Amino acid sequence: MRHIATLAFFAFLASAGCGETEPTCVPTCEGRVCGDDGCGGSCGECAEGQGCVLGVCVPGSACDDGVRNGAESDVDCGGGCARCADGKACVAPGDCASGVCEGQLCVPAVACDNRRKDGTETDVDCGGDCPACAAGKACVAPGDCASGACEGLVCAPAASCDNGLKDGTETDVDCGGGCAPCAEGKACINPGDCASGACEGLVCVPAVSCDNGVKDGTETDVDCGGGCAPCAEGKACINPGDCASGACEGLVCVPAVSCDNGVKDGTETDVDCGGGCAPCAEGKACINPGDCASGACEGLVCVPAVGCDNEVKDGRETDVDCGGGCPACEVGKGCGADADCASQYCASGTCATNSCDDEVLNGGEAGVDCGGPCPERCPEGTTCSQGDDCASGICLGGTCSAPRAESQLSSGNDAVSSYLMDAAESEWNLFHGDHVPLGRHFDPNHVSYHTALRFTGVQVPAGATITSAKLSLHPNNAVDSSHRLWINLYAERVANSAPFDPTNYETNRPDQRVKTAAFIDHWLVRCNASCTELTEYDCPQRKLDCWDPTVEFTVPKDLRTLVQEVVDQPGWAAGNAMTIFLINSATDQDGPNYLDHRTIVGYDPALGAQFSPRLVIDYELE
């Protein structure tokens, strides 16, 4: 029994050494030579062929003889046999299939209806993994409570946003948290707790104003910085963006960096060089290779450029005389990036043969197994760095795109309108230059305008299939933007459109030229800025039809059939000229709403070329 006394002694020491905290379990082996010590330990082991029954070693037993014997806690279960079912006798939790032994009987595992606080429950049969507790019951987290409110480890009633109390998640009485935002002066935690959207020092304050003569909100100085306008020099700042000069040093806005003031300032790494200034000479301070004219920065000092033929691995080389800033390395040489390798493929620090069929983006490929060093070009929608990566040959904004040709008017003689002044005398007049009209002339006869826009250098190859053709233009003014138009659109049916002569009123006018058989019939332009989706057909377009002189307007019609007819003409070649006609189709019978016109910019050098009409054509090649 000596080992029993030793265990009891250590149990006493453990109890005495815990200060005021009582142990949760004290092992005891008094009167026992084997079996569980009550705390998951053992009071001793029995000899081979024996079992432990109630702390006494007895001859071994069979687990299927229908008799409780050996170390079994009940008939053929517990002890060294299979665990016992609920209701069977037990000595320790390990004797029970449920893992719970209470009063020497196996009982069910934790249940949410056993009228005991057990398991993860925070109160009797509730909380934790059981149903949420009612108000007044113990809790640990809001999820333990049916009200969703756990305050001081007790479930509180559900918050009400109109009970005159600060409860639930409210930050002040009946506001904040899950309730309506609080007024100024009320308590808050986050900006969303405040109607003003501004919470400072846990109190709702007025919304930030950039002209109230007070430093508030995110401002870094009075009415500037943060979300307000940048600050002048000498004002407080945190980031360069807080300063009009773009330079913030020592939390104060300073003058913009100068690369020739004889002072090391701003992002310079040495006096007037490095950083955002010109690269530094050898011997000057640096941080990155780009700070040095030699392209070599070692030990924070610009050094001579690395020799790529000295049979030594030095500088930024990834292997002897290759990689880094030297010629690309062959397969098997060291590398740090794909660009270090002639194969354009650096695998685990070694140049490897690029595989263009491994279904992995590697080796300088623009897309998976396409572009870059691979023979296969990438399809539309794939990332790219140059046109050669793409099957279309077009890389726009880093994405392979369909072939596209774009042309913009570059001469006032390419924007011309002809109209009949006197029907009896067949006298025609012309408008051309910085603006041209669309629709009907303002004289009593309301004759039609035949407006032509001639685009030169249209880079669509012969044999191309046109997939889209869009015409965009800028209104000339806002005065006539409410007038309604009814326009037919054609192209000139020739392989190469000849220039117009605005001084010749007799021949070669827009109304005299041959039109394509394909045309856009009755394009209606009708402004209605106040329309709604429910009350008017095509409302978004009607709002766009209220032309804004500052915004480019794209005709909501696809001209691809017109353009296709021109490209199909014998003699068409990339770089030829193409003319688009906009001709009034309204008559007096269409009513007074269609008796007027609008004007568009032709070619106006004062506005800039970007305001001239623009034709964008997408196409495919076989």
C-alpha positions as CSV (number, residue, x, y, z in Angstrom):
1,M,0.0,0.0,0.0
2,R,3.0,2.3,-0.1
3,H,2.2,3.7,-3.5
4,I,-1.3,4.6,-2.2
5,A,0.2,6.7,0.6
6,T,2.5,8.4,-1.9
7,L,-0.4,9.3,-4.2
8,A,-2.4,10.7,-1.2
9,F,0.6,12.8,-0.1
10,F,0.9,14.3,-3.6
11,A,-2.8,14.9,-3.7
12,F,-2.5,16.8,-0.4
13,L,0.4,18.9,-1.8
14,A,-1.6,19.7,-4.9
15,S,-4.5,20.8,-2.8
16,A,-2.3,22.9,-0.5
17,G,-0.4,24.6,-3.4
18,C,-3.5,25.9,-5.2
19,G,-4.1,28.8,-3.0
20,E,-7.8,29.7,-2.8
21,T,-8.6,27.7,-6.0
22,E,-10.1,24.3,-5.2
23,P,-9.0,21.4,-7.4
24,T,-11.6,20.0,-9.7
25,C,-10.5,16.4,-9.0
26,V,-8.5,14.7,-6.1
27,P,-7.2,11.2,-7.0
28,T,-7.9,8.5,-4.3
29,C,-6.8,4.9,-4.2
30,E,-7.6,4.2,-0.5
31,G,-8.5,0.5,-0.3
32,R,-7.7,0.0,-3.9
33,V,-4.8,-1.7,-5.6
34,C,-6.0,-1.4,-9.2
35,G,-8.4,0.4,-11.4
36,D,-9.4,4.1,-11.8
37,D,-8.2,6.6,-9.2
38,G,-11.3,8.8,-9.8
39,C,-9.4,11.3,-11.9
40,G,-8.5,9.4,-15.0
41,G,-5.4,7.8,-13.5
42,S,-4.7,4.3,-12.2
43,C,-4.2,2.9,-8.7
44,G,-2.2,0.0,-10.0
45,E,-2.1,-2.8,-12.6
46,C,-3.1,-6.5,-12.0
47,A,-0.9,-9.4,-12.9
48,E,-1.4,-11.2,-16.2
49,G,-4.5,-13.3,-16.3
50,Q,-6.2,-11.1,-13.6
51,G,-8.8,-8.4,-13.9
52,C,-9.6,-5.5,-11.6
53,V,-13.0,-5.5,-9.9
54,L,-13.8,-2.6,-7.5
55,G,-10.1,-2.0,-6.9
56,V,-9.3,-5.6,-6.2
57,C,-7.4,-8.0,-8.6
58,V,-9.4,-11.1,-9.4
59,P,-8.9,-13.9,-11.9
60,G,-9.6,-12.9,-15.5
61,S,-13.0,-13.1,-17.1
62,A,-14.6,-13.7,-20.6
63,C,-16.5,-10.9,-22.2
64,D,-19.2,-13.2,-23.6
65,D,-19.9,-15.7,-20.8
66,G,-23.1,-14.1,-19.5
67,V,-21.5,-13.6,-16.1
68,R,-20.2,-10.4,-14.5
69,N,-16.6,-11.3,-13.6
70,G,-13.1,-10.2,-13.9
71,A,-12.7,-6.5,-14.4
72,E,-16.2,-6.1,-15.9
73,S,-18.4,-3.4,-14.3
74,D,-21.5,-5.2,-15.5
75,V,-22.2,-8.4,-17.3
76,D,-19.8,-8.8,-20.2
77,C,-19.1,-5.0,-20.4
78,G,-17.0,-2.4,-18.8
79,G,-13.5,-2.9,-17.5
80,G,-11.5,-4.7,-20.2
81,C,-14.6,-5.5,-22.2
82,A,-16.8,-3.5,-24.5
83,R,-18.3,-0.4,-23.0
84,C,-21.7,-0.7,-21.3
85,A,-25.0,0.7,-22.4
86,D,-27.0,3.3,-20.5
87,G,-28.3,1.9,-17.2
88,K,-25.5,-0.6,-16.8
89,A,-23.1,-0.5,-13.8
90,C,-19.9,1.4,-14.1
91,V,-16.8,2.4,-12.2
92,A,-15.4,5.0,-14.5
93,P,-16.6,7.0,-17.5
94,G,-14.6,4.7,-19.8
95,D,-16.9,1.8,-18.8
96,C,-19.8,3.5,-20.6
97,A,-20.6,3.8,-24.3
98,S,-22.0,7.3,-23.5
99,G,-18.8,8.3,-21.7
100,V,-20.8,9.4,-18.7
101,C,-20.8,7.4,-15.4
102,E,-22.9,9.0,-12.6
103,G,-23.7,7.2,-9.3
104,Q,-21.9,4.0,-10.6
105,L,-24.5,3.8,-13.5
106,C,-23.9,4.6,-17.2
107,V,-26.2,7.5,-18.1
108,P,-26.9,9.2,-21.6
109,A,-24.5,11.7,-22.9
110,V,-25.3,15.4,-22.3
111,A,-29.0,16.0,-23.2
112,C,-30.9,19.3,-23.5
113,D,-33.8,17.9,-21.4
114,N,-32.2,16.1,-18.5
115,R,-32.8,19.0,-16.0
116,R,-29.1,19.3,-15.4
117,K,-26.5,21.9,-16.5
118,D,-24.0,19.8,-18.4
119,G,-22.0,19.7,-21.5
120,T,-21.7,23.1,-23.2
121,E,-24.9,24.4,-21.6
122,T,-24.6,27.8,-20.0
123,D,-27.7,27.1,-17.9
124,V,-29.9,24.1,-17.2
125,D,-30.8,22.5,-20.6
126,C,-30.1,25.7,-22.6
127,G,-27.3,27.7,-24.1
128,G,-24.2,26.3,-25.8
129,D,-25.3,23.5,-28.2
130,C,-28.8,23.4,-26.7
131,P,-31.7,25.8,-27.4
132,A,-31.2,29.4,-26.5
133,C,-31.9,30.4,-23.0
134,A,-34.8,32.6,-21.8
135,A,-34.2,36.0,-20.2
136,G,-32.6,35.8,-16.7
137,K,-30.7,32.5,-17.5
138,A,-26.9,32.3,-17.6
139,C,-25.0,33.0,-20.9
140,V,-21.6,33.4,-22.3
141,A,-22.4,34.9,-25.8
142,P,-25.5,36.5,-27.4
143,G,-26.2,33.3,-29.3
144,D,-26.9,31.6,-25.9
145,C,-30.0,33.8,-25.5
146,A,-33.3,33.7,-27.2
147,S,-33.3,37.5,-27.1
148,G,-29.9,37.7,-28.7
149,A,-28.7,39.9,-25.8
150,C,-26.2,38.6,-23.2
151,E,-25.3,41.2,-20.7
152,G,-23.1,40.5,-17.6
153,L,-23.3,36.8,-18.4
154,V,-27.1,36.9,-18.0
155,C,-29.6,36.8,-20.9
156,A,-31.3,40.1,-21.1
157,P,-34.7,40.9,-22.8
158,A,-34.6,41.5,-26.5
159,A,-33.6,45.1,-27.4
160,S,-36.4,47.4,-28.2
161,C,-35.8,50.6,-30.1
162,D,-38.6,52.5,-28.5
163,N,-38.7,51.4,-24.8
164,G,-36.8,54.4,-23.4
165,L,-34.0,52.1,-22.3
166,K,-30.4,51.5,-23.5
167,D,-30.4,47.8,-24.1
168,G,-29.4,45.2,-26.6
169,T,-26.8,46.5,-29.0
170,E,-27.9,50.1,-28.6
171,T,-25.1,52.6,-28.0
172,D,-27.5,55.1,-26.5
173,V,-31.1,55.0,-25.5
174,D,-33.1,53.6,-28.4
175,C,-30.5,54.4,-31.0
176,G,-27.3,53.1,-32.5
177,G,-26.3,49.4,-32.9
178,G,-29.3,47.6,-34.5
179,C,-31.6,50.7,-34.0
180,A,-31.8,53.9,-35.9
181,P,-28.7,56.1,-35.9
182,C,-28.2,58.4,-33.0
183,A,-28.4,62.2,-33.0
184,E,-25.4,64.4,-32.3
185,G,-24.2,64.2,-28.7
186,K,-25.4,60.7,-28.2
187,A,-23.0,57.8,-27.4
188,C,-21.6,55.8,-30.3
189,I,-19.0,53.2,-31.2
190,N,-18.8,53.3,-35.0
191,P,-19.7,56.1,-37.5
192,G,-22.7,54.0,-38.5
193,D,-24.2,54.6,-35.1
194,C,-24.6,58.3,-35.9
195,A,-27.0,60.1,-38.2
196,S,-24.2,62.4,-39.1
197,G,-21.9,59.5,-39.9
198,A,-19.3,61.0,-37.6
199,C,-18.3,59.3,-34.3
200,E,-15.5,60.9,-32.3
201,G,-14.5,60.1,-28.7
202,L,-17.5,57.7,-28.6
203,V,-19.9,60.6,-29.1
204,C,-21.8,61.4,-32.3
205,V,-20.6,64.8,-33.7
206,P,-21.7,66.9,-36.7
207,A,-20.7,65.7,-40.1
208,V,-17.3,66.9,-41.3
209,S,-17.4,70.1,-43.2
210,C,-14.4,71.3,-45.3
211,D,-15.3,75.0,-44.8
212,N,-16.3,75.4,-41.2
213,G,-13.0,76.9,-40.0
214,V,-12.5,73.9,-37.7
215,K,-10.1,70.9,-37.9
216,D,-12.5,67.9,-37.7
217,G,-13.3,64.6,-39.2
218,T,-10.4,63.2,-41.2
219,E,-8.9,66.6,-41.8
220,T,-5.1,66.8,-41.1
221,D,-5.3,70.6,-40.7
222,V,-8.2,73.1,-40.6
223,D,-10.5,72.4,-43.6
224,C,-7.9,70.5,-45.6
225,G,-6.2,67.1,-45.9
226,G,-8.0,63.8,-45.4
227,G,-11.3,63.9,-47.3
228,C,-11.0,67.6,-47.9
229,A,-8.9,69.6,-50.4
230,P,-5.1,69.1,-50.1
231,C,-3.3,71.5,-47.7
232,A,-0.9,74.3,-48.5
233,E,2.7,74.2,-47.5
234,G,3.3,74.5,-43.8
235,K,0.0,72.8,-42.9
236,A,-0.2,69.5,-41.0
237,C,-0.3,66.2,-43.0
238,I,-0.1,62.5,-42.7
239,N,0.3,61.3,-46.3
240,P,1.6,63.1,-49.4
241,G,-1.9,63.1,-50.7
242,D,-2.8,65.6,-47.9
243,C,-0.6,68.2,-49.5
244,A,-1.1,70.3,-52.6
245,S,2.6,69.9,-53.3
246,G,2.4,66.1,-53.0
247,A,5.2,66.2,-50.4
248,C,4.6,65.5,-46.6
249,E,7.7,65.4,-44.4
250,G,7.7,65.3,-40.6
251,L,3.9,65.5,-40.7
252,V,4.1,68.9,-42.4
253,C,3.4,69.8,-46.1
254,V,6.6,71.0,-47.7
255,P,7.4,72.3,-51.2
256,A,7.4,69.7,-54.0
257,V,10.7,67.9,-54.5
258,S,13.2,69.7,-56.7
259,C,15.9,67.7,-58.5
260,D,18.2,70.7,-58.9
261,N,18.2,72.5,-55.5
262,G,21.5,71.1,-54.2
263,V,19.6,69.5,-51.3
264,K,18.8,65.8,-50.7
265,D,15.1,65.9,-50.2
266,G,11.8,64.1,-51.2
267,T,12.4,60.6,-52.4
268,E,16.0,61.4,-53.5
269,T,18.6,58.8,-52.4
270,D,21.4,61.3,-52.8
271,V,21.6,65.0,-53.5
272,D,19.3,65.7,-56.6
273,C,19.4,62.1,-57.8
274,G,17.8,58.8,-57.2
275,G,14.2,58.2,-56.3
276,G,12.0,60.4,-58.5
277,C,15.0,62.3,-59.9
278,A,17.6,61.3,-62.4
279,P,19.7,58.2,-61.6
280,C,22.8,58.8,-59.5
281,A,26.5,58.4,-60.5
282,E,28.8,55.8,-59.1
283,G,29.6,56.3,-55.4
284,K,26.3,58.0,-54.7
285,A,23.8,56.6,-52.2
286,C,21.0,54.3,-53.5
287,I,18.3,52.0,-52.4
288,N,17.4,50.2,-55.6
289,P,19.3,49.5,-58.9
290,G,17.0,52.0,-60.6
291,D,18.6,54.8,-58.4
292,C,21.9,54.3,-60.3
293,A,22.9,55.2,-63.8
294,S,24.9,52.0,-63.8
295,G,21.9,50.0,-62.8
296,A,23.9,48.5,-60.0
297,C,23.3,49.3,-56.3
298,E,25.3,47.3,-53.8
299,G,25.6,48.1,-50.1
300,L,23.3,51.1,-50.7
301,V,26.0,52.7,-53.0
302,C,25.9,52.9,-56.8
303,V,28.7,50.8,-58.2
304,P,29.9,50.2,-61.8
305,A,27.8,48.1,-64.0
306,V,28.2,44.4,-63.7
307,G,30.5,42.8,-66.3
308,C,28.6,40.1,-68.2
309,D,31.7,38.5,-69.7
310,N,34.1,38.2,-66.7
311,E,33.3,34.5,-66.1
312,V,32.3,35.4,-62.5
313,K,28.8,35.4,-61.0
314,D,28.5,38.9,-59.7
315,G,26.2,41.8,-59.5
316,R,22.6,40.8,-60.2
317,E,23.5,37.8,-62.3
318,T,21.6,34.7,-61.5
319,D,24.4,32.5,-62.9
320,V,27.8,33.2,-64.3
321,D,27.5,36.0,-66.8
322,C,23.8,35.6,-67.4
323,G,20.5,36.6,-65.8
324,G,19.8,39.7,-63.9
325,G,20.8,42.5,-66.3
326,C,23.0,40.2,-68.4
327,P,21.9,38.0,-71.4
328,A,19.3,35.4,-70.6
329,C,20.6,32.1,-69.2
330,E,20.4,28.7,-70.9
331,V,18.4,25.7,-69.7
332,G,20.0,24.4,-66.4
333,K,21.4,27.7,-65.3
334,G,20.3,29.5,-62.2
335,C,17.5,32.1,-62.3
336,G,15.3,34.2,-60.2
337,A,12.5,35.0,-62.7
338,D,11.3,33.9,-66.1
339,A,13.0,36.9,-67.7
340,D,16.4,35.5,-66.6
341,C,16.0,32.5,-68.9
342,A,16.3,32.2,-72.7
343,S,13.4,29.7,-72.5
344,Q,11.4,32.3,-70.5
345,Y,10.7,29.6,-67.9
346,C,12.3,29.6,-64.4
347,A,11.3,26.6,-62.4
348,S,12.5,26.4,-58.8
349,G,15.5,28.6,-59.4
350,T,16.7,26.8,-62.5
351,C,16.0,27.7,-66.2
352,A,13.9,24.9,-67.7
353,T,12.5,24.1,-71.1
354,N,9.2,25.8,-71.5
355,S,6.2,23.5,-72.0
356,C,3.4,25.0,-74.0
357,D,1.1,22.0,-73.4
358,D,1.3,21.6,-69.6
359,E,-2.0,23.5,-68.9
360,V,-0.1,25.8,-66.5
361,L,0.6,29.5,-66.9
362,N,4.4,29.7,-66.9
363,G,7.5,30.4,-68.9
364,G,6.5,33.9,-70.0
365,E,3.2,32.8,-71.5
366,A,0.6,35.5,-71.9
367,G,-2.2,32.9,-71.2
368,V,-2.2,29.2,-70.3
369,D,0.0,27.6,-73.0
370,C,-0.4,30.5,-75.4
371,G,1.4,33.7,-76.3
372,G,4.9,34.7,-75.3
373,P,7.3,31.9,-76.3
374,C,4.5,29.5,-77.3
375,P,3.7,29.1,-81.0
376,E,-0.1,29.2,-80.3
377,R,-1.5,32.7,-80.1
378,C,-4.1,33.5,-77.4
379,P,-7.8,33.8,-78.0
380,E,-9.9,36.9,-77.3
381,G,-10.4,37.7,-73.6
382,T,-6.9,36.3,-72.6
383,T,-4.4,38.5,-70.8
384,C,-1.6,39.9,-73.0
385,S,1.3,42.3,-73.0
386,Q,1.6,42.9,-76.8
387,G,-0.3,42.3,-79.9
388,D,1.9,39.3,-80.9
389,D,0.5,37.4,-77.9
390,C,-3.0,37.4,-79.5
391,A,-4.5,35.4,-82.4
392,S,-6.2,38.7,-83.4
393,G,-3.0,40.6,-83.2
394,I,-4.8,43.1,-81.0
395,C,-3.9,43.7,-77.3
396,L,-6.1,46.4,-75.7
397,G,-5.8,47.2,-72.1
398,G,-3.9,44.0,-71.4
399,T,-6.6,41.8,-73.0
400,C,-6.6,40.1,-76.4
401,S,-9.4,41.8,-78.4
402,A,-11.1,41.4,-81.7
403,P,-9.4,43.3,-84.6
404,R,-10.5,46.9,-84.5
405,A,-10.1,49.9,-86.8
406,E,-10.8,53.4,-85.5
407,S,-10.9,56.6,-87.5
408,Q,-11.7,60.1,-86.5
409,L,-12.4,63.2,-88.7
410,S,-9.2,65.3,-89.2
411,S,-10.4,68.0,-91.6
412,G,-13.3,70.5,-91.8
413,N,-13.7,69.5,-95.5
414,D,-14.7,66.0,-94.4
415,A,-17.9,67.2,-92.6
416,V,-20.3,68.5,-95.2
417,S,-24.1,69.1,-95.3
418,S,-26.0,69.9,-98.6
419,Y,-29.6,71.2,-98.7
420,L,-31.8,72.6,-101.5
421,M,-32.4,76.4,-101.1
422,D,-34.8,76.9,-104.0
423,A,-36.7,73.9,-105.5
424,A,-37.7,75.9,-108.5
425,E,-34.2,77.0,-109.4
426,S,-32.6,73.8,-108.0
427,E,-30.2,76.0,-106.0
428,W,-28.2,74.0,-103.5
429,N,-26.2,75.3,-100.5
430,L,-23.5,73.7,-98.3
431,F,-22.5,73.8,-94.7
432,H,-19.1,72.4,-93.7
433,G,-16.3,72.8,-91.1
434,D,-16.5,73.1,-87.4
435,H,-20.1,72.1,-87.2
436,V,-22.8,70.6,-89.4
437,P,-26.6,70.2,-89.0
438,L,-28.8,67.1,-88.9
439,G,-32.5,67.1,-89.7
440,R,-34.4,69.8,-91.6
441,H,-33.4,73.4,-92.5
442,F,-35.1,76.1,-90.5
443,D,-36.5,78.0,-93.6
444,P,-40.3,77.9,-94.3
445,N,-39.8,74.9,-96.6
446,H,-38.0,72.8,-94.0
447,V,-35.9,71.1,-96.6
448,S,-33.8,68.1,-95.6
449,Y,-30.1,68.1,-94.8
450,H,-27.9,65.5,-96.5
451,T,-25.0,65.3,-94.0
452,A,-21.8,63.5,-94.8
453,L,-18.9,62.5,-92.5
454,R,-15.8,61.2,-94.4
455,F,-13.4,59.0,-92.5
456,T,-9.9,58.5,-93.9
457,G,-7.3,55.8,-93.3
458,V,-9.9,53.1,-92.3
459,Q,-7.6,50.2,-91.5
460,V,-10.0,47.3,-92.3
461,P,-8.4,44.7,-94.6
462,A,-10.2,43.5,-97.7
463,G,-12.2,40.3,-97.1
464,A,-12.9,41.2,-93.5
465,T,-16.2,40.2,-91.8
466,I,-17.6,43.2,-90.0
467,T,-18.9,42.3,-86.5
468,S,-19.7,45.8,-85.3
469,A,-19.5,49.4,-86.5
470,K,-20.4,52.3,-84.2
471,L,-20.6,56.1,-85.0
472,S,-19.9,58.5,-82.1
473,L,-20.2,62.3,-82.2
474,H,-20.3,65.4,-80.0
475,P,-23.3,67.8,-79.9
476,N,-22.4,71.4,-80.9
477,N,-24.7,73.0,-78.4
478,A,-27.4,72.4,-75.9
479,V,-30.0,74.8,-77.3
480,D,-31.4,72.5,-80.0
481,S,-30.9,69.2,-78.0
482,S,-34.7,68.9,-77.4
483,H,-35.5,68.9,-81.1
484,R,-36.7,65.6,-82.6
485,L,-34.9,64.0,-85.5
486,W,-35.8,61.2,-87.8
487,I,-32.7,60.1,-89.7
488,N,-31.7,57.5,-92.2
489,L,-28.1,56.3,-92.2
490,Y,-26.2,55.1,-95.3
491,A,-22.6,54.7,-96.4
492,E,-21.2,55.7,-99.8
493,R,-21.1,52.7,-102.1
494,V,-17.6,53.1,-103.4
495,A,-14.3,51.4,-102.6
496,N,-12.5,54.6,-101.7
497,S,-14.6,57.7,-101.0
498,A,-13.3,60.8,-102.8
499,P,-12.8,64.2,-100.9
500,F,-15.6,66.8,-100.9
501,D,-15.1,70.3,-102.3
502,P,-17.1,72.7,-100.1
503,T,-16.7,75.5,-102.7
504,N,-18.4,73.5,-105.5
505,Y,-22.2,73.7,-105.1
506,E,-22.9,71.9,-108.5
507,T,-21.2,68.5,-108.4
508,N,-20.0,65.9,-106.0
509,R,-22.3,67.1,-103.2
510,P,-23.4,64.7,-100.5
511,D,-26.9,64.4,-102.0
512,Q,-25.4,63.4,-105.4
513,R,-23.3,60.5,-104.2
514,V,-24.2,56.8,-104.5
515,K,-25.6,55.3,-101.3
516,T,-25.4,51.7,-100.1
517,A,-28.4,49.4,-100.6
518,A,-28.1,48.6,-96.9
519,F,-29.2,51.5,-94.6
520,I,-30.6,52.2,-91.1
521,D,-34.2,53.1,-91.5
522,H,-35.7,55.9,-89.4
523,W,-33.3,56.4,-86.5
524,L,-35.5,58.3,-84.0
525,V,-33.8,60.9,-81.8
526,R,-36.3,62.2,-79.2
527,C,-35.3,63.8,-75.9
528,N,-37.3,63.2,-72.8
529,A,-35.2,63.8,-69.7
530,S,-38.0,63.1,-67.3
531,C,-39.2,59.8,-68.6
532,T,-39.4,56.7,-66.4
533,E,-38.9,53.0,-67.2
534,L,-42.6,52.3,-66.7
535,T,-44.1,55.1,-68.8
536,E,-42.0,55.3,-71.9
537,Y,-40.4,52.8,-74.3
538,D,-36.6,52.8,-74.2
539,C,-36.4,55.4,-71.5
540,P,-32.6,55.2,-70.9
541,Q,-32.0,56.0,-74.6
542,R,-34.5,58.9,-74.5
543,K,-32.5,60.4,-71.7
544,L,-29.3,60.0,-73.7
545,D,-31.0,61.7,-76.6
546,C,-31.0,64.9,-74.6
547,W,-27.5,65.6,-75.8
548,D,-24.8,67.1,-73.5
549,P,-22.2,69.0,-75.4
550,T,-19.5,67.8,-73.0
551,V,-20.3,64.1,-73.5
552,E,-19.6,62.0,-76.6
553,F,-22.9,60.5,-78.0
554,T,-22.8,57.1,-79.6
555,V,-25.5,56.4,-82.2
556,P,-27.6,53.5,-80.8
557,K,-27.5,51.7,-84.2
558,D,-25.0,49.2,-85.5
559,L,-23.7,50.2,-88.9
560,R,-22.0,46.9,-89.7
561,T,-24.2,46.1,-92.7
562,L,-23.4,49.5,-94.3
563,V,-19.7,49.1,-93.6
564,Q,-19.7,45.5,-94.9
565,E,-21.2,46.6,-98.2
566,V,-18.3,49.1,-98.6
567,V,-15.6,46.6,-97.6
568,D,-17.0,44.1,-100.1
569,Q,-16.6,46.6,-103.0
570,P,-13.9,45.6,-105.6
571,G,-10.8,47.7,-104.9
572,W,-11.4,48.2,-101.2
573,A,-8.1,48.1,-99.2
574,A,-7.0,48.9,-95.7
575,G,-6.3,52.6,-95.4
576,N,-9.1,53.7,-97.8
577,A,-11.6,56.4,-97.0
578,M,-15.3,55.7,-96.1
579,T,-18.2,58.2,-95.9
580,I,-21.3,57.8,-93.7
581,F,-24.4,59.8,-94.6
582,L,-27.1,61.0,-92.1
583,I,-30.1,62.1,-94.1
584,N,-33.4,63.5,-92.8
585,S,-36.3,61.1,-93.3
586,A,-39.1,63.1,-91.6
587,T,-41.8,64.8,-93.7
588,D,-44.4,67.5,-93.0
589,Q,-46.9,64.7,-92.4
590,D,-44.9,63.7,-89.4
591,G,-46.0,66.9,-87.6
592,P,-44.4,70.0,-86.3
593,N,-42.1,68.1,-83.9
594,Y,-39.9,67.1,-86.8
595,L,-39.5,70.4,-88.5
596,D,-36.2,71.4,-86.9
597,H,-32.6,70.3,-86.6
598,R,-29.7,69.7,-84.3
599,T,-26.0,70.5,-84.9
600,I,-22.9,68.4,-84.3
601,V,-19.2,69.1,-84.2
602,G,-17.5,68.5,-87.5
603,Y,-13.8,69.4,-87.1
604,D,-13.1,72.2,-84.7
605,P,-9.4,72.8,-83.9
606,A,-10.4,75.1,-81.0
607,L,-12.1,72.1,-79.3
608,G,-9.6,69.5,-80.2
609,A,-9.7,66.4,-82.4
610,Q,-11.3,64.4,-79.7
611,F,-14.6,66.2,-80.3
612,S,-14.7,65.2,-84.0
613,P,-17.0,62.3,-85.2
614,R,-15.4,58.9,-84.6
615,L,-16.0,55.6,-86.4
616,V,-15.1,52.3,-84.6
617,I,-15.2,49.1,-86.6
618,D,-14.6,45.6,-85.2
619,Y,-14.0,42.8,-87.6
620,E,-12.9,39.2,-88.1
621,L,-10.6,37.6,-90.6
622,E,-10.8,34.1,-92.0
